[in-house]
Amino acid sequence: MYRQGDVLIVPVEEDALPEHVTGRPGLPRDARGRLVLAQGEVTGHAHAVVGPGKLVRESGPFGPTLLHLPDGGRVVHEEHAAIPLPRGWYRVVRQREYVPGAVRIVAD
C-alpha cells in the first residue's frame, strides 16, 4: 500500500478485478504524457504516473479508479518524493472529508 499526499494506492490481485475493467480503454493522458491520479484545484500540481499503463475510472462520484502498470511505474508530484510501483493493478483512492451535510474529495 502506498500513499502520496491525499492519494492512496492499493495493490489489487488481477483475479479480484471486475470483468469489465481489463478490456476497457484507459483515460487519456495529460499534455505531459502522464496518467493523472489527482489534480490540485488551487496549485495545479498533480499526483501522476509516468511510464506505460492505463487508468480506468469506474462510475459514481467516488467511484474507484483502477491503475494498470504492466511494467511498473513511478508516482510523481511537484511537492512529494517519487514512489516507484512494481508492475500490477492498483486501486487509487482519493482522501475524503466530511463537511456538514456532505462527504467530498479533499482538494488542495
BALOBA-1460 file (C-alpha; in Angstrom, 3 decimals):
// residues 108
<rec num="1" residu="m" x="0.000" y="0.000" z="0.000"/>
<rec num="2" residu="y" x="1.339" y="3.427" z="-0.928"/>
<rec num="3" residu="r" x="0.315" y="6.967" z="-0.015"/>
<rec num="4" residu="q" x="1.365" y="10.225" z="-1.619"/>
<rec num="5" residu="g" x="-0.405" y="13.209" z="-0.068"/>
<rec num="6" residu="d" x="-4.161" y="12.719" z="-0.358"/>
<rec num="7" residu="v" x="-3.882" y="9.749" z="-2.738"/>
<rec num="8" residu="l" x="-3.825" y="6.130" z="-1.518"/>
<rec num="9" residu="i" x="-2.680" y="3.404" z="-3.935"/>
<rec num="10" residu="v" x="-3.600" y="-0.161" z="-3.006"/>
<rec num="11" residu="p" x="-2.404" y="-3.256" z="-4.921"/>
<rec num="12" residu="v" x="-5.230" y="-5.401" z="-6.351"/>
<rec num="13" residu="e" x="-4.931" y="-9.016" z="-7.430"/>
<rec num="14" residu="e" x="-5.897" y="-9.385" z="-11.093"/>
<rec num="15" residu="d" x="-8.455" y="-12.096" z="-10.325"/>
<rec num="16" residu="a" x="-10.240" y="-9.664" z="-7.951"/>
<rec num="17" residu="l" x="-10.860" y="-7.079" z="-10.714"/>
<rec num="18" residu="p" x="-14.375" y="-6.634" z="-12.139"/>
<rec num="19" residu="e" x="-14.539" y="-8.412" z="-15.519"/>
<rec num="20" residu="h" x="-15.370" y="-5.299" z="-17.488"/>
<rec num="21" residu="v" x="-12.277" y="-3.422" z="-16.300"/>
<rec num="22" residu="t" x="-9.482" y="-5.329" z="-18.009"/>
<rec num="23" residu="g" x="-10.813" y="-4.785" z="-21.557"/>
<rec num="24" residu="r" x="-11.929" y="-1.219" z="-21.001"/>
<rec num="25" residu="p" x="-9.981" y="1.629" z="-22.649"/>
<rec num="26" residu="g" x="-7.985" y="3.851" z="-20.353"/>
<rec num="27" residu="l" x="-8.435" y="7.537" z="-19.634"/>
<rec num="28" residu="p" x="-6.412" y="9.929" z="-21.800"/>
<rec num="29" residu="r" x="-3.005" y="11.135" z="-20.630"/>
<rec num="30" residu="d" x="-2.308" y="14.783" z="-19.868"/>
<rec num="31" residu="a" x="-0.286" y="17.093" z="-22.146"/>
<rec num="32" residu="r" x="2.921" y="15.842" z="-20.481"/>
<rec num="33" residu="g" x="2.080" y="12.200" z="-21.248"/>
<rec num="34" residu="r" x="1.256" y="11.309" z="-17.630"/>
<rec num="35" residu="l" x="-1.617" y="9.355" z="-16.097"/>
<rec num="36" residu="v" x="-3.104" y="11.883" z="-13.668"/>
<rec num="37" residu="l" x="-4.438" y="10.312" z="-10.465"/>
<rec num="38" residu="a" x="-5.438" y="13.637" z="-8.864"/>
<rec num="39" residu="q" x="-5.083" y="17.262" z="-9.948"/>
<rec num="40" residu="g" x="-4.805" y="20.113" z="-7.456"/>
<rec num="41" residu="e" x="-7.529" y="22.700" z="-7.975"/>
<rec num="42" residu="v" x="-5.559" y="25.573" z="-6.458"/>
<rec num="43" residu="t" x="-1.936" y="24.721" z="-7.181"/>
<rec num="44" residu="g" x="-2.373" y="22.826" z="-10.469"/>
<rec num="45" residu="h" x="0.053" y="20.234" z="-9.112"/>
<rec num="46" residu="a" x="-0.762" y="16.626" z="-9.901"/>
<rec num="47" residu="h" x="-0.243" y="13.177" z="-8.480"/>
<rec num="48" residu="a" x="0.619" y="11.383" z="-11.708"/>
<rec num="49" residu="v" x="2.175" y="8.192" z="-13.016"/>
<rec num="50" residu="v" x="4.887" y="8.153" z="-15.638"/>
<rec num="51" residu="g" x="5.506" y="5.043" z="-17.696"/>
<rec num="52" residu="p" x="3.359" y="2.626" z="-19.665"/>
<rec num="53" residu="g" x="-0.045" y="1.711" z="-18.310"/>
<rec num="54" residu="k" x="-3.650" y="2.768" z="-18.168"/>
<rec num="55" residu="l" x="-6.080" y="4.380" z="-15.767"/>
<rec num="56" residu="v" x="-9.701" y="3.163" z="-15.680"/>
<rec num="57" residu="r" x="-12.324" y="5.175" z="-13.809"/>
<rec num="58" residu="e" x="-15.460" y="3.490" z="-12.529"/>
<rec num="59" residu="s" x="-18.800" y="5.267" z="-12.386"/>
<rec num="60" residu="g" x="-20.065" y="7.286" z="-9.430"/>
<rec num="61" residu="p" x="-18.862" y="10.430" z="-7.675"/>
<rec num="62" residu="f" x="-16.359" y="8.493" z="-5.569"/>
<rec num="63" residu="g" x="-16.025" y="5.583" z="-7.989"/>
<rec num="64" residu="p" x="-12.721" y="3.835" z="-7.645"/>
<rec num="65" residu="t" x="-10.025" y="4.401" z="-10.175"/>
<rec num="66" residu="l" x="-8.006" y="1.405" z="-11.228"/>
<rec num="67" residu="l" x="-4.429" y="1.714" z="-12.426"/>
<rec num="68" residu="h" x="-2.664" y="-0.917" z="-14.525"/>
<rec num="69" residu="l" x="1.119" y="-0.829" z="-14.748"/>
<rec num="70" residu="p" x="2.306" y="-3.730" z="-16.930"/>
<rec num="71" residu="d" x="5.968" y="-2.788" z="-16.459"/>
<rec num="72" residu="g" x="5.773" y="-0.861" z="-13.193"/>
<rec num="73" residu="g" x="5.953" y="2.928" z="-12.961"/>
<rec num="74" residu="r" x="6.580" y="5.920" z="-10.720"/>
<rec num="75" residu="v" x="4.104" y="8.191" z="-8.962"/>
<rec num="76" residu="v" x="5.354" y="11.758" z="-9.144"/>
<rec num="77" residu="h" x="4.220" y="15.088" z="-7.680"/>
<rec num="78" residu="e" x="5.772" y="18.549" z="-7.616"/>
<rec num="79" residu="e" x="5.989" y="18.611" z="-3.775"/>
<rec num="80" residu="h" x="6.447" y="14.940" z="-2.828"/>
<rec num="81" residu="a" x="9.150" y="12.362" z="-3.360"/>
<rec num="82" residu="a" x="8.548" y="9.960" z="-6.257"/>
<rec num="83" residu="i" x="7.256" y="6.491" z="-5.368"/>
<rec num="84" residu="p" x="8.258" y="3.515" z="-7.519"/>
<rec num="85" residu="l" x="5.472" y="0.973" z="-8.088"/>
<rec num="86" residu="p" x="6.031" y="-2.602" z="-9.185"/>
<rec num="87" residu="r" x="4.036" y="-3.996" z="-12.091"/>
<rec num="88" residu="g" x="0.420" y="-4.868" z="-11.421"/>
<rec num="89" residu="w" x="-3.062" y="-3.466" z="-10.821"/>
<rec num="90" residu="y" x="-3.873" y="-0.855" z="-8.180"/>
<rec num="91" residu="r" x="-6.945" y="0.810" z="-6.739"/>
<rec num="92" residu="v" x="-6.480" y="4.567" z="-6.419"/>
<rec num="93" residu="v" x="-8.433" y="6.127" z="-3.553"/>
<rec num="94" residu="r" x="-8.726" y="9.880" z="-3.030"/>
<rec num="95" residu="q" x="-8.894" y="11.147" z="0.546"/>
<rec num="96" residu="r" x="-12.353" y="12.337" z="1.536"/>
<rec num="97" residu="e" x="-13.519" y="14.727" z="4.176"/>
<rec num="98" residu="y" x="-16.784" y="15.309" z="5.967"/>
<rec num="99" residu="v" x="-18.349" y="18.728" z="5.840"/>
<rec num="100" residu="p" x="-21.750" y="19.270" z="7.453"/>
<rec num="101" residu="g" x="-24.281" y="17.565" z="5.208"/>
<rec num="102" residu="a" x="-21.848" y="16.017" z="2.734"/>
<rec num="103" residu="v" x="-18.729" y="13.972" z="2.093"/>
<rec num="104" residu="r" x="-16.374" y="15.336" z="-0.526"/>
<rec num="105" residu="i" x="-12.984" y="14.614" z="-2.036"/>
<rec num="106" residu="v" x="-10.178" y="16.636" z="-0.447"/>
<rec num="107" residu="a" x="-8.955" y="19.383" z="-2.761"/>
<rec num="108" residu="d" x="-5.625" y="21.132" z="-2.471"/>
